[in-house]
Amino acid sequence: MAERGRLFGTDGIRGRVPDWPLSADFVVRLGQAAAEVMKEAGYAPLALIGRDTRRSGPMLEAALAAGLMERGVDVLSLGVLPTPAVALLTRHFGAGLGVAISASHNPAPDNGLKFFSNSGFKLPDALEEEIELRVRQNLAPGGRPVGRTVVPEVAPEEVYLEAILARASRMRSLENWRLVVDCAHGAAYRVAPEVFRRLGAQVIVLNAAPDGENINAGCGSEHPQGLREAVLRERADAGLALDGDGDRLLLVDERGAFLDGDDLLAILARDLLARGQLRHNTVVGTVMTNLGLEKTLAAWGARLERVPVGDRHIARRMLEGDFVLGGEPSGHVLLFGEGITSGDGLYTAIKVLGLAARTRRPLSALSAGVRKYPQVVVNVPAPRQPPLEALPELQEALAQVQVSLGEKGRVLLRYSGTQPLLRVMVEGEDEAMVARAADILAEAAGRALAIFS
């Protein structure tokens, strides 16, 4: 969560509505500051705003639009659409700025703002920093004329659907496939079922009745057990779960096994390698990527390069290294080469299911051969985030665990950039040892952090 000392976090701005920084008056100022920065940077004076299904979304959109328009920027409202649709449509409409109002996988009381530049990629760090600097200053009155609302000739939802389907034009039809689609009562609740119906699949839809309060509630990629049960009950070929803003994907194969982001990377990497299209034989992952994927890629003649958690770090490294594939276990998968600039759960699902259809193999066969190490992630509440080095009890427990794991495992402790949590990750060869180590660290962290709550 963003704190008063830091506005932009790992993935844009996030918080609890209507607290700072997501109060209406502050978001108006944010729109004013963003308008000034984008115009000074030479971006077109047109901003696109899309949102997920949270109750607070319309209020935040109105406040942001008011700030942008007061500074002379035209605004095109996309309505409820996935975050990756905002990225794609920002380029399509030639806008200077795209903003997705969403808190992704967070619960309904939270919300956030994700900014995209005219390229469709996340806003560069330098521009985020300039917006943060500007919004804290005394902003001068706006000039004339004020911005207008823009109404496109074709509904943005249809433009996005056509763009995604155009990238599936060479794939085999999903006719005769039975798919279960969990929309998480989120931003993709209309477009996700429609994409797969147009591809010929028989679609069984779960959690597509948003009421403003139920986004991600016991469903979607964060809570996939109901999807698994539905896949087995319906004897479906596959199930897919999205998160609240549609940029994460988790699949369930026909046997009920979960396929997370690491599994999806393995499936796509093996196919790209076979076709000679995995540039530099490299996949970009994060510090959370399972060691088993790294070893599997090495056995295939490829390598894994790790970056900090967050799709913006993955995208940056992919652009720097001219790589085409990257992602993280949470289900963010970035696949460059067809004009996609951000993680898109629907696009990833189309690519993986299209591969299964083209090769006439079930999902369970595509994911075979990847041995992932046992990994446990425990989320410890952390309303305050003191330096971990300043917590002696936790450091003592960490030293103990590292000795017990030796060379057969690894530990990662990191604060979430999107939620008030400390993430405790332990990975190793022995499942029981990993579980014990995670419990020891989580308990020590809980006691140490309780002092700061």
Backbone torsions as a table, in degrees:
resi	resn	phi	psi	omega
1	MET	NA	140.3	176.7
2	ALA	-69.5	140.3	176.8
3	GLU	-113.6	171.0	-176.6
4	ARG	-55.8	-28.9	179.8
5	GLY	-83.2	-8.0	-176.5
6	ARG	-149.1	122.6	-177.4
7	LEU	-90.2	-53.2	-178.9
8	PHE	-89.5	130.8	177.8
9	GLY	-106.5	-152.9	-178.9
10	THR	-59.3	-36.2	-175.8
11	ASP	-136.2	67.8	178.5
12	GLY	81.3	-147.6	-178.7
13	ILE	-108.1	134.7	-179.4
14	ARG	-145.0	147.5	179.0
15	GLY	-177.2	-171.8	179.5
16	ARG	-99.6	126.5	-179.3
17	VAL	-83.3	134.6	6.4
18	PRO	-102.4	31.7	179.0
19	ASP	-73.1	161.2	172.8
20	TRP	-58.5	136.6	7.4
21	PRO	-97.7	20.1	-176.7
22	LEU	-112.0	34.0	168.0
23	SER	-83.1	153.4	-175.7
24	ALA	-60.1	-42.5	-176.7
25	ASP	-66.8	-37.0	179.2
26	PHE	-70.3	-37.6	-179.6
27	VAL	-67.4	-32.6	172.5
28	VAL	-59.8	-47.1	178.4
29	ARG	-62.0	-38.0	178.4
30	LEU	-62.3	-42.1	176.7
31	GLY	-62.2	-41.1	178.0
32	GLN	-62.2	-46.2	-179.0
33	ALA	-65.0	-43.4	179.6
34	ALA	-62.1	-39.7	179.1
35	ALA	-62.4	-44.5	179.5
36	GLU	-62.1	-45.6	-176.9
37	VAL	-65.7	-44.7	-177.1
38	MET	-66.2	-37.9	179.5
39	LYS	-68.6	-41.0	177.6
40	GLU	-65.5	-29.0	178.4
41	ALA	-81.4	-1.8	177.1
42	GLY	85.9	14.6	178.9
43	TYR	-77.8	152.1	178.4
44	ALA	-60.1	139.7	-178.0
45	PRO	-79.2	54.9	176.6
46	LEU	-136.7	127.7	178.8
47	ALA	-120.2	138.0	174.4
48	LEU	-103.3	138.3	177.5
49	ILE	-127.9	122.2	172.5
50	GLY	-121.5	164.8	-177.4
51	ARG	-151.4	166.3	173.0
52	ASP	-93.8	-158.0	-168.3
53	THR	-100.7	13.0	-179.1
54	ARG	-66.6	148.0	-179.7
55	ARG	-57.4	-34.0	-176.5
56	SER	-80.0	-8.0	-175.1
57	GLY	-57.9	-51.1	-179.4
58	PRO	-59.8	-37.6	178.3
59	MET	-63.4	-46.8	-179.0
60	LEU	-66.8	-36.8	177.7
61	GLU	-63.5	-43.7	179.5
62	ALA	-62.1	-42.4	-179.6
63	ALA	-66.1	-45.5	-179.7
64	LEU	-63.4	-45.4	179.7
65	ALA	-61.2	-39.1	179.2
66	ALA	-61.3	-44.5	179.2
67	GLY	-64.3	-43.3	179.4
68	LEU	-64.1	-47.2	-176.1
69	MET	-69.1	-34.1	178.1
70	GLU	-61.6	-24.8	178.7
71	ARG	-100.3	16.3	172.2
72	GLY	87.2	15.5	179.7
73	VAL	-100.4	129.7	175.2
74	ASP	-72.6	150.3	-176.6
75	VAL	-128.3	130.0	174.4
76	LEU	-113.4	116.7	-179.9
77	SER	-86.3	124.5	179.4
78	LEU	-88.5	-12.9	-175.7
79	GLY	73.4	-151.3	-178.4
80	VAL	-84.2	111.3	178.2
81	LEU	-149.9	155.1	178.1
82	PRO	-61.7	153.5	177.6
83	THR	-54.9	-44.7	179.0
84	PRO	-62.8	-24.3	174.9
85	ALA	-66.4	-37.5	177.4
86	VAL	-61.4	-44.2	179.3
87	ALA	-60.7	-47.2	-177.9
88	LEU	-65.8	-43.4	-175.8
89	LEU	-74.3	-24.5	175.0
90	THR	-59.2	-42.8	176.6
91	ARG	-71.1	-42.7	-175.8
92	HIS	-59.0	-42.7	-176.3
93	PHE	-90.3	2.2	179.2
94	GLY	66.6	31.5	-178.5
95	ALA	-79.2	155.3	175.8
96	GLY	-83.9	-20.7	-175.4
97	LEU	-150.2	141.2	171.5
98	GLY	-126.2	139.4	179.9
99	VAL	-131.9	124.7	173.7
100	ALA	-102.2	122.1	178.1
101	ILE	-93.8	103.6	-175.8
102	SER	-167.1	152.1	170.0
103	ALA	-112.3	24.2	171.7
104	SER	56.4	-115.9	-175.9
105	HIS	-89.5	-0.2	-179.7
106	ASN	-69.0	163.3	178.4
107	PRO	-68.7	166.9	-171.4
108	ALA	-58.7	-36.6	-179.0
109	PRO	-64.3	-19.9	178.3
110	ASP	-84.6	159.8	169.3
111	ASN	-155.3	179.0	-176.5
112	GLY	-167.4	176.1	179.8
113	LEU	-133.5	124.0	175.5
114	LYS	-114.9	128.6	-174.2
115	PHE	-106.2	135.6	176.9
116	PHE	-121.6	142.3	177.6
117	SER	-84.5	-179.1	-179.6
118	ASN	-64.7	-14.7	178.1
119	SER	-81.8	-11.8	-175.2
120	GLY	89.9	-5.1	176.0
121	PHE	-91.9	162.6	176.5
122	LYS	-55.5	148.1	-178.7
123	LEU	-58.0	134.8	179.6
124	PRO	-58.1	150.7	-179.0
125	ASP	-54.2	-40.3	-176.5
126	ALA	-62.2	-37.7	179.4
127	LEU	-74.5	-36.0	174.3
128	GLU	-60.3	-44.3	-179.8
129	GLU	-64.1	-37.9	179.4
130	GLU	-68.3	-38.6	176.3
131	ILE	-62.7	-43.5	-179.7
132	GLU	-63.2	-40.5	178.1
133	LEU	-65.4	-43.6	-175.6
134	ARG	-68.2	-39.1	-175.1
135	VAL	-68.6	-20.5	179.7
136	ARG	-88.5	-7.2	179.6
137	GLN	-91.8	169.9	173.4
138	ASN	-78.4	106.8	-176.1
139	LEU	-76.0	134.9	178.1
140	ALA	-71.0	158.3	176.7
141	PRO	-58.6	149.5	180.0
142	GLY	-71.8	161.1	178.8
143	GLY	-95.8	-171.2	177.9
144	ARG	-119.1	151.8	-3.1
145	PRO	-84.0	163.9	175.8
146	VAL	-78.1	164.4	180.0
147	GLY	-73.3	167.0	-179.5
148	ARG	-115.6	163.9	167.1
149	THR	-87.3	138.4	-176.9
150	VAL	-112.6	132.7	177.7
151	VAL	-113.8	116.2	-178.3
152	PRO	-74.0	157.6	179.7
153	GLU	-70.5	-36.2	179.0
154	VAL	-112.1	135.8	-178.5
155	ALA	-56.6	131.1	-179.3
156	PRO	-53.6	-36.6	179.2
157	GLU	-59.4	-41.4	-179.6
158	GLU	-70.5	-37.3	177.6
159	VAL	-61.2	-43.3	179.5
160	TYR	-65.3	-45.6	179.6
161	LEU	-58.9	-45.8	-178.9
162	GLU	-64.5	-37.5	179.5
163	ALA	-66.2	-43.6	179.1
164	ILE	-66.1	-43.3	-178.8
165	LEU	-68.2	-31.7	177.0
166	ALA	-61.9	-31.7	179.1
167	ARG	-80.1	-5.8	175.7
168	ALA	-106.6	8.9	-172.2
169	SER	-63.7	-27.1	-177.4
170	ARG	-95.5	0.4	-179.0
171	MET	-86.9	157.8	177.6
172	ARG	-71.1	145.2	179.9
173	SER	-59.0	151.5	174.8
174	LEU	-95.0	21.8	177.0
175	GLU	-58.9	139.0	-177.6
176	ASN	78.0	1.1	173.6
177	TRP	-87.5	139.0	171.9
178	ARG	-106.7	118.5	-177.6
179	LEU	-118.8	138.8	170.2
180	VAL	-105.6	126.2	-175.7
181	VAL	-119.4	116.6	178.2
182	ASP	-99.0	111.3	-174.9
183	CYS	-90.2	-2.4	177.2
184	ALA	59.7	21.6	-175.5
185	HIS	52.0	33.3	-171.4
186	GLY	-114.4	-158.4	-170.3
187	ALA	-63.9	-23.2	-177.1
188	ALA	-96.7	15.4	-170.7
189	TYR	-64.8	-24.2	175.8
190	ARG	-96.1	-47.3	-171.2
191	VAL	-73.4	-32.6	-176.4
192	ALA	-63.2	-53.5	178.0
193	PRO	-60.9	-36.4	-176.5
194	GLU	-66.5	-39.5	178.8
195	VAL	-56.7	-47.8	-174.2
196	PHE	-78.2	-28.2	171.9
197	ARG	-63.1	-42.9	-179.9
198	ARG	-67.6	-22.9	175.8
199	LEU	-85.7	1.9	173.2
200	GLY	97.7	0.5	-176.8
201	ALA	-79.8	154.9	168.1
202	GLN	-87.5	118.8	-169.7
203	VAL	-109.8	125.8	172.2
204	ILE	-105.2	118.9	-170.7
205	VAL	-100.9	132.9	174.6
206	LEU	-118.0	144.6	168.0
207	ASN	54.1	58.4	178.8
208	ALA	-127.4	41.1	178.6
209	ALA	-132.0	67.4	-175.8
210	PRO	-65.4	140.6	176.8
211	ASP	-124.2	12.4	-179.2
212	GLY	90.7	-17.3	-176.3
213	GLU	-120.5	-13.8	-170.5
214	ASN	-103.3	6.9	179.3
215	ILE	-58.7	129.7	179.2
216	ASN	66.2	2.6	-173.7
217	ALA	-75.8	99.6	178.8
218	GLY	65.8	24.4	-175.7
219	CYS	-151.9	-179.0	178.2
220	GLY	73.4	-165.9	-173.2
221	SER	-67.0	-19.7	178.1
222	GLU	-81.7	-20.4	-177.3
223	HIS	-138.8	74.1	-170.1
224	PRO	-88.0	3.3	-175.2
225	GLN	-61.7	-40.3	177.9
226	GLY	-62.3	-35.4	176.1
227	LEU	-64.1	-45.3	179.1
228	ARG	-57.9	-46.6	-179.9
229	GLU	-61.0	-39.2	-179.7
230	ALA	-68.5	-38.6	178.4
231	VAL	-60.5	-45.6	-179.7
232	LEU	-69.6	-40.9	-179.5
233	ARG	-64.6	-41.6	-176.8
234	GLU	-87.5	-2.0	-176.3
235	ARG	51.7	47.8	-177.3
236	ALA	-82.1	160.0	176.8
237	ASP	-78.0	-26.6	-179.9
238	ALA	-167.6	161.5	172.3
239	GLY	-132.4	147.0	176.9
240	LEU	-133.6	138.7	179.7
241	ALA	-121.7	131.0	176.0
242	LEU	-105.8	165.2	172.1
243	ASP	-96.6	-174.3	-171.2
244	GLY	-60.4	-29.1	179.6
245	ASP	-112.6	7.7	169.0
246	GLY	78.3	13.6	179.0
247	ASP	-98.5	-8.3	176.5
248	ARG	-109.6	149.7	179.9
249	LEU	-137.6	135.7	167.9
250	LEU	-127.6	134.8	178.8
251	LEU	-109.3	153.6	171.4
252	VAL	-122.4	126.6	-178.6
253	ASP	-81.9	179.3	-172.9
254	GLU	-66.9	-14.9	178.1
255	ARG	-95.8	-4.4	179.7
256	GLY	94.7	8.0	178.7
257	ALA	-81.3	141.8	178.3
258	PHE	-83.3	138.4	174.5
259	LEU	-119.2	109.7	-179.0
260	ASP	-91.3	-168.8	-176.4
261	GLY	-60.5	-36.2	178.3
262	ASP	-64.6	-41.3	177.3
263	ASP	-62.8	-41.9	-179.3
264	LEU	-65.4	-39.6	176.4
265	LEU	-61.2	-41.3	179.9
266	ALA	-63.3	-44.3	179.9
267	ILE	-60.9	-48.2	-177.4
268	LEU	-70.0	-39.2	-179.5
269	ALA	-63.9	-43.1	-179.8
270	ARG	-62.0	-40.9	178.5
271	ASP	-66.2	-45.5	179.8
272	LEU	-63.9	-39.0	177.0
273	LEU	-61.3	-44.5	-178.6
274	ALA	-62.4	-30.5	-179.3
275	ARG	-98.4	7.4	177.8
276	GLY	67.2	28.9	-175.7
277	GLN	-116.7	7.6	175.6
278	LEU	-88.6	96.0	-173.1
279	ARG	-56.9	129.9	178.3
280	HIS	59.1	18.1	177.9
281	ASN	48.6	42.7	-174.2
282	THR	-130.8	138.6	171.7
283	VAL	-117.4	135.7	178.3
284	VAL	-97.7	121.4	176.5
285	GLY	-120.0	-162.3	179.2
286	THR	-127.2	-179.9	177.6
287	VAL	-64.1	-15.4	178.9
288	MET	-90.9	-9.8	-177.3
289	THR	-61.5	136.9	-175.6
290	ASN	-65.1	137.1	179.5
291	LEU	-60.8	-29.0	178.6
292	GLY	-62.9	-36.5	177.0
293	LEU	-65.9	-41.1	179.4
294	GLU	-59.7	-44.2	-179.3
295	LYS	-69.8	-36.4	178.3
296	THR	-64.5	-45.2	178.6
297	LEU	-60.4	-41.3	179.5
298	ALA	-60.9	-39.8	178.5
299	ALA	-65.1	-26.8	178.8
300	TRP	-87.9	-2.9	-178.6
301	GLY	90.6	18.3	178.8
302	ALA	-120.3	174.6	-179.9
303	ARG	-135.4	155.4	175.9
304	LEU	-107.0	132.1	174.1
305	GLU	-113.1	128.6	-175.0
306	ARG	-100.9	142.9	175.1
307	VAL	-133.0	172.0	175.3
308	PRO	-61.3	159.8	179.9
309	VAL	-61.7	141.2	177.5
310	GLY	126.0	131.4	-176.1
311	ASP	-67.2	-23.0	177.7
312	ARG	-66.4	-35.9	177.4
313	HIS	-69.0	-39.0	178.4
314	ILE	-64.1	-48.7	-179.0
315	ALA	-60.9	-42.0	-179.8
316	ARG	-60.6	-45.6	-179.2
317	ARG	-68.2	-35.4	177.6
318	MET	-63.6	-41.0	178.1
319	LEU	-67.5	-42.2	179.8
320	GLU	-62.7	-41.2	-174.3
321	GLY	-95.7	1.1	-177.4
322	ASP	59.2	43.9	177.3
323	PHE	-98.2	158.3	-176.7
324	VAL	-114.0	-10.3	-174.3
325	LEU	-136.1	132.2	176.2
326	GLY	-160.8	168.9	179.4
327	GLY	167.7	-176.4	-179.6
328	GLU	-141.0	160.4	-174.5
329	PRO	-56.3	-27.8	-178.0
330	SER	-63.4	-15.2	179.2
331	GLY	112.4	-1.4	169.4
332	HIS	-70.8	118.0	175.5
333	VAL	-126.3	128.2	177.6
334	LEU	-111.3	123.3	-179.0
335	LEU	-128.7	102.5	-176.7
336	PHE	-88.1	164.4	175.4
337	GLY	123.4	-16.4	-180.0
338	GLU	-127.6	28.0	176.7
339	GLY	83.5	6.3	176.4
340	ILE	-87.0	130.5	-173.2
341	THR	-116.2	0.7	-178.2
342	SER	-148.0	167.8	174.8
343	GLY	-63.5	129.3	-177.6
344	ASP	-136.3	109.7	-176.6
345	GLY	-59.2	-39.8	-179.6
346	LEU	-67.5	-44.1	-179.9
347	TYR	-62.5	-43.0	178.2
348	THR	-62.3	-43.4	179.7
349	ALA	-62.0	-41.9	178.9
350	ILE	-60.6	-42.6	-179.1
351	LYS	-65.5	-43.9	-177.6
352	VAL	-72.1	-47.1	179.5
353	LEU	-67.2	-34.2	176.2
354	GLY	-63.1	-37.4	176.6
355	LEU	-64.7	-42.8	178.0
356	ALA	-61.7	-42.4	-179.9
357	ALA	-67.5	-40.9	-178.1
358	ARG	-65.8	-39.0	-178.1
359	THR	-91.1	-3.3	-178.5
360	ARG	54.9	43.0	179.5
361	ARG	-124.9	144.6	176.8
362	PRO	-71.8	162.3	179.6
363	LEU	-58.2	-36.7	-178.5
364	SER	-61.1	-32.8	178.5
365	ALA	-74.1	-36.3	179.8
366	LEU	-64.3	-34.1	-176.1
367	SER	-92.2	-0.2	-179.1
368	ALA	-67.3	148.7	175.1
369	GLY	94.6	-2.6	178.0
370	VAL	-104.5	113.0	178.9
371	ARG	-101.4	105.8	179.1
372	LYS	-89.1	145.3	177.0
373	TYR	-74.2	146.0	172.1
374	PRO	-55.3	131.7	-178.4
375	GLN	-139.0	133.7	177.8
376	VAL	-123.1	130.9	175.3
377	VAL	-120.1	123.3	178.7
378	VAL	-116.3	130.7	177.9
379	ASN	-96.8	120.2	-179.5
380	VAL	-108.0	126.1	179.2
381	PRO	-55.1	134.3	-178.7
382	ALA	-144.8	73.9	179.4
383	PRO	-60.4	-31.1	169.9
384	ARG	-111.7	154.3	-176.1
385	GLN	-127.2	71.3	177.7
386	PRO	-67.6	155.7	176.9
387	PRO	-55.3	134.2	-177.7
388	LEU	-63.9	-28.5	179.1
389	GLU	-66.3	-18.6	-179.2
390	ALA	-89.6	8.8	-179.5
391	LEU	-113.0	88.5	-173.2
392	PRO	-60.5	-37.1	-179.8
393	GLU	-63.4	-40.9	178.3
394	LEU	-68.0	-40.3	179.9
395	GLN	-64.1	-36.4	177.7
396	GLU	-66.3	-43.8	178.1
397	ALA	-64.3	-39.0	179.1
398	LEU	-61.9	-43.5	179.4
399	ALA	-62.5	-40.6	177.8
400	GLN	-61.3	-47.4	-177.4
401	VAL	-64.0	-42.7	-179.0
402	GLN	-63.2	-35.2	176.5
403	VAL	-66.7	-43.8	-177.5
404	SER	-67.6	-35.4	179.5
405	LEU	-75.7	-35.6	-178.3
406	GLY	59.4	-134.5	-179.0
407	GLU	-86.8	1.2	-174.4
408	LYS	-98.4	11.6	178.9
409	GLY	-167.5	177.6	178.4
410	ARG	-147.8	159.1	-178.1
411	VAL	-129.0	140.5	174.1
412	LEU	-135.1	125.4	174.7
413	LEU	-116.1	124.1	-179.3
414	ARG	-152.6	143.0	173.2
415	TYR	-76.8	140.2	175.1
416	SER	-67.5	142.5	175.0
417	GLY	-89.4	-1.2	-176.1
418	THR	-126.4	-12.1	-178.9
419	GLN	-141.7	156.5	179.4
420	PRO	-78.6	68.5	-173.8
421	LEU	-138.5	149.5	166.1
422	LEU	-102.4	124.5	179.5
423	ARG	-94.9	123.3	177.9
424	VAL	-107.5	112.4	-180.0
425	MET	-116.1	129.3	174.8
426	VAL	-128.6	136.9	-176.2
427	GLU	-140.5	141.9	178.9
428	GLY	-176.3	-178.2	-176.4
429	GLU	-76.7	-33.8	-175.0
430	ASP	-100.3	115.4	-174.6
431	GLU	-63.1	-42.8	-178.8
432	ALA	-65.3	-41.5	179.3
433	MET	-64.8	-39.2	178.6
434	VAL	-62.2	-46.0	-179.3
435	ALA	-62.5	-43.1	179.2
436	ARG	-63.5	-43.7	-178.9
437	ALA	-62.5	-42.3	179.6
438	ALA	-63.6	-41.0	178.6
439	ASP	-63.1	-43.3	-179.9
440	ILE	-60.6	-46.2	-177.7
441	LEU	-69.1	-40.9	-179.1
442	ALA	-65.1	-41.1	179.3
443	GLU	-65.6	-42.7	179.2
444	ALA	-65.0	-40.6	179.1
445	ALA	-65.1	-41.8	179.9
446	GLY	-60.4	-43.7	179.2
447	ARG	-66.4	-42.3	-177.0
448	ALA	-67.4	-40.0	-177.4
449	LEU	-78.2	-21.3	-179.0
450	ALA	-60.7	-27.9	-179.7
451	ILE	-64.1	-28.8	-174.6
452	PHE	-96.5	-0.6	-175.9
453	SER	-83.9	NA	NA
